[in-house]
């Protein structure tokens, strides 16, 4: 089982990856990859929401 500190570190890493995807989305020459980037951002947002619901004090 994973300890709470490790879980919080991994969630923080995912949040930084989300920011990278948002910056990538701002690129004008992204083409059809834009769909995949949007989907990844949505899935990360869902994961972060579920984490906050499960661990409200985090």
Secondary structure, 3 states (H helix, E strand, C coil): CCCHHHHHHHHHHHHHHHHHHHHHHCCCCCCCHHHHHHHHHHHHHHHHHHHHHHCCCC
